[in-house]
Amino acid sequence: MRGRAAGNAGETAACSYLRKKGWQILECNYAIRGAEVDIIAADGACIVFVEVKARKSALYGYPSEFVSEKKKQRLITAALDYCGGDCCMRFDVIEVMYEEICGRVYIKEINHIENAFEG
C-alpha cells in the first residue's frame, strides 16, 4: 500500500484538518503545465497553495525537507496560473506521519507549516 495510497490518505487527512480550521477547499490535485498543487484552499481572503508530504517516520528527515527547490518553483508557477498573482497567496506544507497496519493507513500526526516558503 505504499506510494500513492499513502499519499491519498495524507491528502484526505490534510483536507479534513484544514476544513476543521474553517478553511474552504477550492481544489485538490490542481495540475497545469507540468505543475501540480495538492490542495488549494481559502484561509479567509488568502489563497493558500498546500503541498502535502506523507512519511512513515522522520528517520531520514522530516516530510517538509522533501519539498525540493524545483517543486517550489512548480508550485509558484501553478499558483500564478491559478490566480494570476492578483490575490493574497501563501505557500504552506502539511507533514503527515502515518503507519500501516494490515495494509491500512492510519494517520498518527499532522504538522502544518504556514508560510513554508516565499513565492
C-alpha positions in Angstrom: 0.0 0.0 0.0 2.9 2.3 -0.5 3.2 5.4 -2.5 0.0 6.8 -4.0 -2.3 5.1 -1.4 -0.4 6.7 1.5 -0.2 10.0 -0.4 -4.0 9.9 -1.0 -4.6 9.1 2.7 -2.3 12.0 3.6 -4.1 14.5 1.3 -7.5 13.4 2.6 -6.3 13.9 6.2 -4.9 17.3 5.3 -8.2 18.4 3.7 -10.1 17.3 6.8 -7.6 19.1 9.0 -8.0 22.3 7.0 -11.8 22.1 7.0 -11.8 21.8 10.8 -9.8 25.0 10.9 -12.6 26.7 8.9 -10.8 26.8 5.6 -12.6 26.3 2.3 -11.0 23.7 0.0 -11.1 25.1 -3.5 -9.2 22.5 -5.5 -7.4 19.2 -4.9 -4.6 18.0 -7.2 -4.7 21.1 -9.4 -2.5 20.5 -12.4 -1.3 22.8 -15.1 1.8 22.7 -17.4 3.7 20.1 -15.5 3.0 21.6 -12.1 0.6 20.1 -9.5 -0.7 21.5 -6.2 -2.0 19.0 -3.8 -4.5 21.4 -2.2 -5.7 24.9 -2.9 -7.6 26.4 -0.1 -9.0 29.7 1.1 -7.9 31.0 4.6 -10.1 34.0 4.9 -9.1 36.3 2.0 -5.8 34.5 1.3 -5.5 31.7 -1.2 -3.1 29.0 0.2 -1.3 26.5 -2.0 -0.5 23.5 0.1 2.0 20.7 -0.5 1.3 17.6 1.4 4.1 15.2 2.3 3.4 11.9 4.0 6.0 9.7 5.6 6.1 6.7 8.0 8.9 8.2 10.0 11.4 11.1 10.2 14.3 8.7 10.3 15.7 10.1 7.0 14.3 13.6 7.5 11.0 15.4 8.1 8.5 15.3 5.3 8.8 19.0 4.6 12.5 18.6 3.9 11.5 16.6 0.7 10.0 19.7 -0.9 12.7 20.5 -3.4 13.5 23.8 -4.9 12.2 22.5 -8.3 8.9 21.6 -6.6 8.7 25.0 -5.0 9.1 26.6 -8.4 6.4 24.4 -9.9 4.1 25.3 -7.1 4.7 29.0 -7.7 4.1 28.5 -11.4 0.8 26.8 -10.7 -0.2 29.5 -8.2 0.5 32.3 -10.6 -1.6 30.4 -13.2 -4.4 29.9 -10.8 -4.8 33.4 -9.6 -2.6 35.4 -11.9 -0.7 36.9 -8.9 -3.7 39.2 -8.3 -4.6 37.8 -4.9 -3.1 37.3 -1.5 -1.4 34.0 -1.7 0.7 31.8 0.6 2.6 28.5 0.4 2.2 26.0 3.2 3.4 22.5 3.7 1.5 19.9 5.7 3.5 17.0 7.0 1.5 13.8 7.6 3.0 11.0 9.7 1.3 7.6 9.3 1.7 3.9 9.9 0.5 0.9 8.0 -1.2 -1.9 9.8 -2.5 -4.9 7.9 -2.4 -2.9 4.6 -4.4 0.1 6.0 -3.0 3.6 6.5 -3.5 5.2 9.9 -2.7 8.9 10.4 -0.5 9.5 13.5 0.3 13.1 13.3 -0.3 16.2 11.2 2.1 19.2 11.3 1.0 22.3 9.4 3.8 24.7 8.4 2.4 28.1 7.3 4.4 30.3 5.1 6.8 27.4 4.4 8.5 29.3 1.6 8.1 32.6 -0.3 6.6 32.7 -3.7 
